Amino acid sequence: MIFRKSTKKRIFLSLWILSFIIVLGVLLYCLYLSILIDTRFSGRRWSIPSKVYSDSTLLFPGQPVNRALLINKLRRLEYRNVSHAPESSGEMQILGSSMEVFLRDVEMLAKKQKGYHAQIAFRNQEIESIIRKDNGEKLPLLELEPEKIMLFFGPERQQRQLVSIDRAPKYLIHAVLAAEDNRFFEHHGFDFRSILRAIYINIRHGMIRQGGSTLTQQLAKSYFLTPERTFARKIKELLMALTMELKYRKQEIFEIYLNEIYLGQKGSVSINGVGEAAFFYFGKPVENLSLAEAATIAGLVKSPGLYSPYVSEAKSREQRNKVLHDMEKLGYITKKQMDGAAAEPVKTVGFMAYGKKAPYFVDYVSKQLPTLYSPNVLSSQGLSIYTTVDTQVQEAAENALERGLARLENAYPALRRSHPERKLQGAIIVMQPKTGYILAMVGGRDYSTTQFNRATQARRQPGSAIKPFVYLTGLDQFTPATVLSNEQRTYEVNGKSWKPHGKSSDSGKGIRMRDALARSDNLATVDLAMKVGLDRLVDTVKAFQFSTPVKPQPSLALGAYEVIPLELARAYCTFASDGLEPYPLSLKTLVDENGNILEQRHMTIQNVISPAKAYVISDMLRSVVTEGTAKSVKNMGITFPVAGKTGTTNDYRDAWFVGYTPDLLILVWVGFDNGESVSAEGAVAALPIWADLVRAIPQYISGEWFKVPPGVVMVKICSQSGQLATESKCPEPIEEVFLEGNVPIEYCQIPEHKAYSGEVLKTWWKKLWKR
Amino acid sequence: MNGKKLQALVSYVMCLFMSGCAAVAPAPSKHPPRTVSDAKIEKKELREGKPRPREVASLHLTEQGQMLLESGKVDEAIGVLERAVNIYPANGKNYYYLAEAWLRKGNVTQAREWNRLAGMYLAGDGEWSPRVYEQRGRINVHSR
């Protein structure tokens, strides 16, 4: 007996100790879980991808407009086209000669703008008027919000918009409770009744129809645990749910759940939380969801892949009505409300899968982000990156390049390559010359094939596109009217003889500087370069801040050295901006998720040449387009004044055209990555792409020419001698621009044009009185 | 010497005189920045003279930039004025306010460049030319 008693006692004691150890172990484990949960909840709860935005779009009366691009823009901004007048923000109606848009509320940096209903009327491809519909006010300017062009996703590729429980409508809360855990506010993280009910229902139907997990368990599962189904994981899930319930209020747990749940798929990106789902399925903020829409979203929790209205409208509707029925049964809604909502169709807004728009531009911007913002930070901290890109221009540039290269391949079948990485390539840069804003950047034909950015990373010879810098160097000594030698000759440079390639029309007769540049005359250009000196030419090129090395060699005058296309575009901007070279601006502002500005960049300019010289060069480059190598542009629908320069390198390896107006500068390059010949000059390969693009973006073309700056004078000269024209003697007198202080003083010396001294006096007298 | 040249010379001499002083802070402006109501009147005048649509839109932004500048939001003002320049590069008033903004940020080099452009685009404008000269004087004082 004594033995039995002591054995029993020992067993009891052992069991007691074992239980104590188990309980202690569980408590310690719960403590560990508590720390884990605390760490997660007190830190960042979710990774929010950073977003890259375009610039906002300005519309104003009198502005020419490409309506197709504008409508595309509004679609990308997720304005829904409706058949009635817009009633709520995010709606638009496209009519014959007008469109109505209900703008969204915009809160960006220091700017807050309440959304309103606007009518934009068009006349002859121009905006005729912009009227605010609520008060009839005529608006001088309308600003469309920036467009999201890229999201920096982390490896989990989740997208969510956080909502607080106070913003979520009652309908939605009740719908989620009815669908998933109607006793949520009664249990403590684990609901025995739910489990029994689930077992009963599953046995009755002979299949798994209902789970017994509470919302807290679901949250623990999705937030902390891996998806495998093991007993140990179930225990862990249960303990975690109990710990969460002990530490946090029900409201807090419910709010986290609403923001965490997986509710669908947008391409490769998962939609998490009701905030993002409300926009993804119904295009509205969560607080504006109707009862039927709220029930649809709640119905998705079970299986978004099965019940998504984008997958099956019928199944989605069936599941929604089941939720509505449960809501009515639980007393959350009346039968009338249920019937009304159940009769509604499931109307979704449609979506555009996330794609990287302007990919080369975004890469260029990303590289400028300070090292402080690592990929990990960018994919988690919800930063907003505002840029200068205009997605309408970007779209037009991408289309123009693709069309242009395809056209070339059709015209020259030898340019076709079957291997995608060896195909004919191109690059386009669109800038606003005064401010350096980069409006568009296309770094290649297909980003998915090759991410090498030919606009910013390629080093190519500019060929004749460098010539304006040679002529600029010559402006101190010579004038556009100076006659240069275009004789074929051999030069002695550093003890070596060098003979420039190239022909010249009317070789040997001499050619005025303006004409030499317009016709891209190699012989005359080399003559000028040798006259001004190669060292001075190098100084000029260096002043424009090219990063590539430049040496004083005679072939420099013909562009036989490498440049980066963006740097060439930037240098040309100087001619279009009164001699001030802008810094190419792409990243404007970096803002954290609370709206605090982390970084702000402005345009910066540097004086490189005088406004007068910039004007004279622009005026000379206008001749390239009116009568020189780019004159074919007139047949391409370009009727406004343009300055530009073609460029072609040896063996046609590179084809360039850089063209600008006071408002816009566009550089186009065409070539093969491996330096094979494109078999065409800049005027044939690059110019049509330029013209195609310019025609597509009339909103950036004012049609005006540059204002004549101080220090520039117009004088009538003889077109043959380049000297002052003698009235009635010189057969083709023309107006020419000169730098003040560098005006020809001699009258025409061609014997047949020489005037009698009396006539010269007469002219002088007349001029004196004109003054 | 015509009236304009004389006016310019007098302004220049005044600037030189003022810049010769040892003051560290800029001298108080003889021509305080124009008020928003002035700009509104100007826009009305423009409307009556059928200005270019770009000019009107640009001036609207100039007004916004000026207001931001007056309320001390210099960076925001520069952002708006940059857009105004992009819409209509010949609007010299934008350059004046950009110079003003950069001066407030203490970047004399940028202020000087914008002031130079303002001088070029507002040359012959009886009301604005003296302002531009006066601003140039303040920039010179700052650069010492």
Interface residues (C-beta under 8 A of the other chain):
Chain A: L58 F60 P61 G62 Q63 L109 A110 K111 P140 L141 Q432 K434 T435 Y437 S577 D578 L580 K588 T589 I597 Q600 H602 M603 T604 I605 Q606 N607 P611 P662 D663 S702 E704 K707 P709 P710
Chain B: K43 R52 P53 R54 V56 A57 H60 L61 L68 K73 D75 E76 I78 G79 E82 R83 V85 N86 I87 Y88 P89 A90 Q110 E113 W114 R116 L117 M120 Y121 A123
